[in-house]
């Protein structure tokens, strides 16, 4: 029953009726598009190839902190820059603030680059963006903008803190999180960094593209393993060829996909749906399109399945058209 189970996991994690084959092909198209963009960014930086620029980014000491405090200072400056741009993209901002903390040393070595922990308006606890300050030679400055917009604002903190304020049941406010929505919003937020002017150097732009490529590769590799009979070695080879992740990170990622079927598909599929709906709204409303109002609409009912999100946005478009 493995194939049937995987089909169920796709529906569960993506909240769509897409097939494994459709997702695989979509992933290949996204990988090709992002790879071409990476080549152009490398050229702008004065490098003959994508690989040569990535090698420079991985090895040049100028891109790496010498102390945990230096890394946290860089993160703090980026985050305050983002905070100042939020009113231009949203009409409604959450009342709950967020802070930044180092991931505790006792777990930092074996955990991810960063993560977000929700706060609680009810008991007066802020949300926190946790940053990994171990292995400083693997925490480049050029990743900070994309990482920060995903984990803090306008990504996870903004979305979750708003959800906690909505007039919903406690269950929906605090316990309902559809991965395709929450992680799709996080990845969409990385793209909003373009409009915020955060990727103002080729290095930072390559950092954004590297993160997007990582999520696009997941569509290919997860379906490859669970639907097309790929070996672990095939999956690692594909990730190595296309992403800028380290060998250790790639093996950890592939192990994750093997042991958690379907979960990794949610990020890119959610982001693509939000982008599709934004394009639809912009086309339908023309000069009446308000990007901040669109964002408020997307987040206005908390975490929802992608088909429900589509209905919400279409209802909003119809209501906007009906206004005098």
N, C-alpha and C positions, 0 to 999 in steps of 0.2 A: 503493500500500500504506500510505498514511498512517494510515487508520483502524485497520488491523490492527496497525500498529506502536504506535499509542497504546494500544490494548487491552493489548498486551504490556507496555508501560511501566507501566500501571496495576497489572497483576498483579505486576510486578517490584518496584515501589516500595512498594506497599501490602500485599503478601503476602495479598491477598484476591481474591475472584472478583466483586467489585462491578463494575457497568457504569458507563460515563461518565454515563448518564442518572441512575442511582441516586445517584451521588456529587454530581451537580449539584443534585438535589432536596434531598439531605441538607444541602448547603451553604446553600441558600436558607433552610431551616428554622433552621439554626444562626445565620445572619446576623440573621434576624428576632428570634430569642430574645435574642441578645446586644444587639441594638439597643434592645429594650425594657428590658433591665437598665440600659443606659447612660442612658436617659431617667430612670429611677428614681434613679440615683446623682446625676444633675444636679439633680434636684428636691431631694434631700437637701442638696445644696451650696447651695441657694437660687437656682438658675438656672431660667429658664422653659423652656429647651430644651437638648438634648444639644449642639447646635452652639455655643450661647453659652458653655457651660462649657468645651468643648474650646478655643474661642478664648481664653478666660481662661487656661487651662493652658499654651497655646502661647506666650503673650505676657507674662505677669506675671514680672518679674525675680526674684521671691522663689523661683521654682522652678529657678533655673539657677545653676551655680557660676561664680564669677569667675576662678578659677584651677584648673589641673589638680589641684593638691594638695587643694583643697576638695572636688572631686568624688571623689577617691580616699578621702578621709577619710569621706565619706558612705557610700561603697560598703563600706569596712572595717567601719563600725559595723553596717550592715545584715547583713553576712555573719557577724559574730560573734554577733549576735542569733539568726540562723538556726541556727548551730552549736549553740547552747544548747538548741534545741528538737528536735534530731534524735533523741535517745534516746526521746522520746515517740512517734515515728512508725516507728522501726525497732529490731529487736532486734540486728541485725548491722550494724556500722559498719565501713568499710574502715580498714585500718591506715595507708594512705598519706594524708598531709595534702595540702591545696592552699594555694596562695598567690594573691595578686592582683598584677598588674603592669599598667602602662600599655602599650597597643599602641604599638610603636615609631613615632616621629614620621615616619620615611620612608615608612611604608605607611598611617598612620592616616587621612589625608585621603580615601583612596579605598576604605576598607574598612568593615566593618560596625560596629555599636554596641559589640559585645562578642563574644568567642568563648572556647572552652575548648580548651586543649592538654593531652592526657593526659600523665601522668608515667610513671615506670618504677620499680616496687619493686625490680627486679633490680639496677639501677645506682644506686639512691638518689636519684632525681629526683622531686620533687613534681609534682602536677598544677598548672596555673596558669589562673586566670580572668583574661583580658585585657580591659581596659576602654579604650574609645576616649576620649581626653581632648582631641581636636581638635574644632573647631566646637562650643564649649561651649554656644552658644545653641540647640543641637539635642539636648542630653543632659539632659533634665529629671530632677530628683530623684524625681518620682513614678513614673518607670519603673524605678528601681533595685530595688525588692523583686521584681517579676516577672522582671526580667532576671537577678537573682542566683540565685533558686531554680531557674531553668532552666539556667544555665550552670555553676553551682558545685554546691551541695548544696541539696536532695536530687536535683538534676537530673543533669547530665552527669558531674560529678566522682564523685559517689556511685555512680552506675550503672557507670561505666567502671572506677573503681578496684576495685569489688567484682568485676567480671568478671575483672580481672587476677589476682585471688586465688583464683579457682575452680579446682577439680581438673579442668581441661579441657586439651585439646591446646593448644599454643602458638598454632596457627592460630585456634582458636575464642576463645582468650583475648584475642588481640591484633589479629586481622585481620577478624573477622566482626562486621559491624554492619549489621543490617537497619534501614533508615531509619524505617520505621513504628514499630519498637520503640524505638529510641534517641530519636528526636525526639518520638514519642508520649509517652514517659516524661518528657521535658523539659517538654512542655506540660502534662501531668498534674501535674508538680511545681509549676508556676505556680498551679494550683488548690489544691494543698496549702498554699500561702501563706495561704489563707483560714483554715484550721484552726490555723495558726501565729499568727494574729492580726497578720499583717504589713500588711494593707491597712486600717489603722486611721483613715484619712481618706478623704473622697470622692475626693480627687486620686489617692491611691494605688490606690483601687479602680477608678477610671477608667483608670489605667495598666494594670491587669490586664486589664480588659475590652477595652481598645484592642489589647493583644497577642493576646487570644483572637479578636477580630474579624478581625484581620489574617490569622490562620490559617484562619478560617472562609471569608473571602473567597477564599482560594486554591482551595477546592473548587469554587467557582462559576466563577472566572475561568479556571483551568487547563482545566477541561472545556469552558468556553465557547469558548476559543481553539481547542482541538484536536479538539473533537467537534461543536460547534454553529456553527462558522463565524464566531465573533466577530472583529471587527477589534480592532487594538490600541487604538483610540480608545474602543470600547465597554468594553474591559477597564479602561482608565484611569478612565472615567466611573463604573463600578461601584465601584471601589476608592475613588475620591474621595468618592462619596456616602455610603459606609458606614464607612470607616476614618478614623482620626485621623492617618494618615501624611502627611508633607509631600509636595508635588507631585514633588520630586526623588526621594524614596524610592519613591513609587508608580510612576514611570516605570522606575526601576531594577528594581523587583519584577516588573513586567509583562514587561520585557525578559528577565528570568530565566525566567519561565514559558514564554515563547515558545521560548527556546533550550534548555530543559531539561524536556521534557514529562514530566509525571507526578510529578516529585520532590516538588513542593510539596504534593501530596495526602497525603503520609505523616503529617505532623504531627497534623492534626486527626483523621484516621481512627484512628491509633494511640492518641491520648488517649481518644477515645470508646470504643474497645474496652476499655481499662483501666478506665474508669469503669463500663462495662457489667458487667465481671467483678467489680468491687468490689461493685456493687449486688446481683449474683447471690449472691455469697458472704455478704453481710450478711443477705440474705433467707433463704438456706438454713440458715445457722448460728445466726441469732438472737443470743441472749445469749452463745453460744460464739464469736462472731466477734471475732477479734483483728486490729485494723487493722495493727499492726506486723508480725505474722506473715504477713498478706496481702501486704504490701509486700516482705517478704523472699522470699516465694514467687515473686512477679512477677520479681524480679531474680536468682533463685537459679540460673538456668541461662545467664546472660549474655543476649546479644541473640539473639532467636529470632523466626521468623515468627509472625504474630498467631494463626493456627490452632493452632500448637504451644503458644503461651501460653495459649490457651483450654483446651486439654487439660490442661496443667499445673495450672491453677487448679481445674479440675473434679476432678482427682485429689486435690488438697489438700483440697478441700471434703469429698470422700468419706472421706478419712483422718481429718479432724477429727470428722466425724459418728460414725465408728467408735470413737472414744475413749470410754472409760467416763465 
